[in-house]
Amino acid sequence: MNQQIRNYMTKNVYTVNESQTIQEAAAVMSEYNIGAIPVVDDQGNMVGMVTDRDITLRSTAQGEAAQTPVSQVMTAQQIVHGTPEMDIHEAAELMAQQQIRRLPIVENGKLIGMVALGDLAVDQQLQNEAGQALSSISNPSSPQQ
C-alpha cells in the first residue's frame, strides 16, 4: 500500500491572495465551512496561513477594519508544511509535534494540497495515529506574548 501523503491529501484547496482583505478571507471560510486558508502570492507561492482565529484575535479584537489585508494578520513565519512524497505516518507525527490540525502540501514552493486530521482518521490503519495527533494538539500551549 502506497502511504505517500499525495494519496491522502485534498487537491482542490481554497486559497486567498495576500492582498485580499480579511473580510474576503472570512467570506471564503464561511462559504466553504473551513477555518484555515493558505495564503498565496501573485505567482501562486504559499506565503502564509490565515485562520478564523487569526482574523478574530489579530484584527477584530484589535479594532482593525474589515478591509485590512490578509498579509497583516496571517501567520507567515515558520509555516509547517509537508511534501507529496512524505510518508503519511511522518505527516501525522509532524502534525502532532507542531500541534496543527491541517498540513499544507507544497511542491516547488507551490501549494498542491492539504491534509487534515480528518483525512487520516477515515483510514482504518491511521485512526490511532490521528487520535494521538489530536491528543497532542489538544494539549494547551502557552499563550503567545
Secondary structure, DSSP 4 states (H G I P E B T S, - for coil): ---BGGGTSBS----EETTSBHHHHHHHHHHHT-SEEEEE-TTSBEEEEEEHHHHHHHTGGGT--TT-BGGGTSB-SS---B-TTSBHHHHHHHHHHHT-SEEEEEETTEEEEEEEHHHHHTSGGGHHHHHHHHHHHHS--PPP-
